[in-house]
Amino acid sequence: MDLKGNITNLELFDVLRFLQISKKTGVLNLRFENFATKLFVKDGMLYFLSISDDAILEKLVMKSPDIDKSGYSQMIEKFRAHYRTTAGFDVYFFKSNIIPKEKERDFISNYISETLNYILLLSNGEFVFDEKQLPDVINFTVPLNFLPILAECKKRRDELAVMTKVIPSKRHIPVVVTNRKDSSRPLSLTPAIWNVLSLVNGKRNINNIISLSIENDFFVLKTLYNLLQSGYINLEQPKNEGNKSVNLVDSIKKILREQLGSKADRIPINFDDVKVDKHSLMKVAHDVERYVYMFVDDKKATKIDYLIKQLLIGL
């Protein structure tokens, strides 16, 4: 029996509980606005998951002292150039033996936990459960019980509800307080917290800082919340959002012109009609990506794809 629906109407929490209680075996396919995820379930236990967005995997790789960073970068660039996507790269990566054997289990468990915590906080998407036997490729991790991860995620969600009362938007800009009062609440500045604080320059918004940090999204937001409560930073309102979006369209056109020259005019997109909201800009990026990977050499296409994605960080 296939199970499908909208995450807006039926929470992913409830879907995963149902799969565990009924001891289902199959693949839960999830589609969100900008990426897709597959959860491989056997007898109600999570065996593995795969996400088409490589951001979570990249952060874990950058944090790990045991993984060759240049080897990882070359691997994902070749994969993206060959397949025109990063979907399935995580499975390929874990099969490559780039992680030391004694570190593999902990790394994969962290990856699964971080990814699941991330998608469980999303509220807009669709799901379909395809009840079938799992493919043989999914055999390199210990099965996980959903319930502890669901409990941890519920705790995170409760904390986020508190934090969003103080940080209403990720477009706000953190600014370091230079004359912090001695009476402010103390905070132990660990290396991970310093990593986040070092990205606060009065120009980056919270979305930018999350993208640049090697820490996960929740940790960055919680750290900024604690820094704010302790008097280390203040928040400034976002400025000139409309003008910034217009400039992004011009910047995309500039990247294409610099990389492709007169061939940029062949891209079948009317930039004059592009709206400057997030959804429209992301669609333009997707259309450009699809075109360049089809009609431009792989190395140039990869560079264009990278430059545009860096440009749109923080939307």
ChimeraX attribute file (.defattr): number of C-alpha atoms within 10 A of each C-alpha:
attribute: neighborCount
match mode: 1-to-1
recipient: residues
	/A:1	8
	/A:2	10
	/A:3	12
	/A:4	16
	/A:5	16
	/A:6	16
	/A:7	21
	/A:8	12
	/A:9	11
	/A:10	14
	/A:11	16
	/A:12	23
	/A:13	17
	/A:14	12
	/A:15	17
	/A:16	22
	/A:17	15
	/A:18	13
	/A:19	22
	/A:20	20
	/A:21	11
	/A:22	11
	/A:23	13
	/A:24	20
	/A:25	21
	/A:26	21
	/A:27	23
	/A:28	22
	/A:29	18
	/A:30	22
	/A:31	18
	/A:32	15
	/A:33	10
	/A:34	12
	/A:35	14
	/A:36	18
	/A:37	22
	/A:38	20
	/A:39	20
	/A:40	24
	/A:41	27
	/A:42	22
	/A:43	15
	/A:44	22
	/A:45	21
	/A:46	23
	/A:47	20
	/A:48	23
	/A:49	23
	/A:50	20
	/A:51	25
	/A:52	17
	/A:53	18
	/A:54	16
	/A:55	14
	/A:56	18
	/A:57	20
	/A:58	17
	/A:59	17
	/A:60	19
	/A:61	20
	/A:62	16
	/A:63	12
	/A:64	14
	/A:65	9
	/A:66	12
	/A:67	16
	/A:68	13
	/A:69	15
	/A:70	8
	/A:71	10
	/A:72	15
	/A:73	13
	/A:74	10
	/A:75	15
	/A:76	19
	/A:77	17
	/A:78	14
	/A:79	18
	/A:80	17
	/A:81	17
	/A:82	12
	/A:83	12
	/A:84	18
	/A:85	17
	/A:86	18
	/A:87	20
	/A:88	18
	/A:89	21
	/A:90	21
	/A:91	16
	/A:92	14
	/A:93	16
	/A:94	15
	/A:95	14
	/A:96	10
	/A:97	10
	/A:98	14
	/A:99	19
	/A:100	11
	/A:101	8
	/A:102	8
	/A:103	12
	/A:104	16
	/A:105	15
	/A:106	11
	/A:107	18
	/A:108	21
	/A:109	16
	/A:110	14
	/A:111	21
	/A:112	24
	/A:113	19
	/A:114	19
	/A:115	19
	/A:116	19
	/A:117	19
	/A:118	15
	/A:119	18
	/A:120	18
	/A:121	16
	/A:122	13
	/A:123	15
	/A:124	14
	/A:125	19
	/A:126	19
	/A:127	21
	/A:128	16
	/A:129	23
	/A:130	17
	/A:131	16
	/A:132	14
	/A:133	12
	/A:134	15
	/A:135	10
	/A:136	7
	/A:137	9
	/A:138	13
	/A:139	12
	/A:140	15
	/A:141	16
	/A:142	13
	/A:143	17
	/A:144	18
	/A:145	13
	/A:146	18
	/A:147	14
	/A:148	11
	/A:149	17
	/A:150	20
	/A:151	12
	/A:152	12
	/A:153	21
	/A:154	16
	/A:155	11
	/A:156	16
	/A:157	16
	/A:158	10
	/A:159	13
	/A:160	18
	/A:161	11
	/A:162	11
	/A:163	16
	/A:164	13
	/A:165	9
	/A:166	13
	/A:167	18
	/A:168	9
	/A:169	14
	/A:170	18
	/A:171	20
	/A:172	19
	/A:173	23
	/A:174	26
	/A:175	19
	/A:176	18
	/A:177	14
	/A:178	9
	/A:179	8
	/A:180	12
	/A:181	11
	/A:182	8
	/A:183	8
	/A:184	11
	/A:185	13
	/A:186	13
	/A:187	13
	/A:188	7
	/A:189	12
	/A:190	8
	/A:191	9
	/A:192	14
	/A:193	19
	/A:194	12
	/A:195	15
	/A:196	21
	/A:197	22
	/A:198	11
	/A:199	18
	/A:200	19
	/A:201	13
	/A:202	14
	/A:203	14
	/A:204	19
	/A:205	24
	/A:206	24
	/A:207	19
	/A:208	20
	/A:209	26
	/A:210	22
	/A:211	17
	/A:212	15
	/A:213	19
	/A:214	20
	/A:215	21
	/A:216	17
	/A:217	18
	/A:218	17
	/A:219	16
	/A:220	23
	/A:221	22
	/A:222	16
	/A:223	18
	/A:224	25
	/A:225	19
	/A:226	18
	/A:227	23
	/A:228	20
	/A:229	16
	/A:230	17
	/A:231	20
	/A:232	22
	/A:233	22
	/A:234	18
	/A:235	19
	/A:236	14
	/A:237	11
	/A:238	14
	/A:239	11
	/A:240	8
	/A:241	13
	/A:242	11
	/A:243	10
	/A:244	12
	/A:245	18
	/A:246	15
	/A:247	13
	/A:248	17
	/A:249	19
	/A:250	13
	/A:251	15
	/A:252	22
	/A:253	15
	/A:254	14
	/A:255	18
	/A:256	20
	/A:257	14
	/A:258	12
	/A:259	14
	/A:260	17
	/A:261	11
	/A:262	10
	/A:263	11
	/A:264	17
	/A:265	13
	/A:266	9
	/A:267	13
	/A:268	10
	/A:269	14
	/A:270	9
	/A:271	12
	/A:272	8
	/A:273	7
	/A:274	14
	/A:275	14
	/A:276	18
	/A:277	13
	/A:278	13
	/A:279	12
	/A:280	12
	/A:281	20
	/A:282	18
	/A:283	13
	/A:284	20
	/A:285	18
	/A:286	15
	/A:287	14
	/A:288	21
	/A:289	20
	/A:290	15
	/A:291	16
	/A:292	21
	/A:293	22
	/A:294	12
	/A:295	10
	/A:296	14
	/A:297	11
	/A:298	18
	/A:299	12
	/A:300	15
	/A:301	24
	/A:302	19
	/A:303	14
	/A:304	24
	/A:305	18
	/A:306	12
	/A:307	14
	/A:308	22
	/A:309	16
	/A:310	12
	/A:311	13
	/A:312	18
	/A:313	13
	/A:314	18
	/A:315	16
